[in-house]
Amino acid sequence: KAGVTQTPRYLIKTRGQQVTLSCSPISGHRSVSWYQQTPGQGLQFLFEYFSETQRNKGNFPGRFSGRQFSNSRSEMNVSTLELGDSALYLCASSLEARLSQETQYFGPGTRLLVL
Amino acid sequence: SQQGEEDPQALSIQEGENATMNCSYKTSINNLQWYRQNSGRGLVHLILIRSNEREKHSGRLRVTLDTSKKSSSLLITASRAADTASYFCARRNSGNTPLVFGKGTRLSVIA
């Protein structure tokens, strides 16, 4: 099976712009989670989706939003970009057999640089 | 903070030596997982240990869990240069809560 894919891999934006990142989970996986990784804050949870419904949301401002489509693909959007949004954005998918025992499979990430 | 905390933050060892990384947490857990991340890339799942398990092995990896001390350790035996990476523990408190990651241990294995 193909792994989790994320597009684009690299992105440069300027302050005030908006950006949309895409994630395609492993075939058959119905749960998708997003994380932001920075040197200072480490890995921080953004959202978790299952069957097009947002199941959990991290402590991020409303500028960060996401959605999941019927084919389980997911997108996240960041509006009005700030310098501090520069980070590696990681997407992970899981099968959802029993959530409490789920391991997550990560994509390679999208590295966003905000100038 | 609800994050797990890894210790040490950085570790440098010679090839062939064992590497031990520790993870502490504050609340009760359903399971604890260890992941590896090579420089700037996605994370790779290593081992999941359930709250009712005390030890688990996978190849050269050994994970222990002490729920009374709220801590876990990851042991890599006979380390190789290819083991150089950051290692993260992650925990899920209950079925529907998100996975919470610690800040990781940076392991350098010198050939």
Interface residues (C-beta under 8 A of the other chain):
Chain A: V4 S33 Y35 G42 L43 F45 E48 R55 N56 G58 L88 L90 A92 R98 L99 S100 Q101 E102 T103 Q104 Y105 F106 G107 P108 G109 R111
Chain B: Q3 N30 N31 Q33 Y35 G40 R41 G42 L43 V44 H45 L48 R50 F88 R92 S94 G95 N96 T97 P98 L99 V100 F101 G102 K103 G104
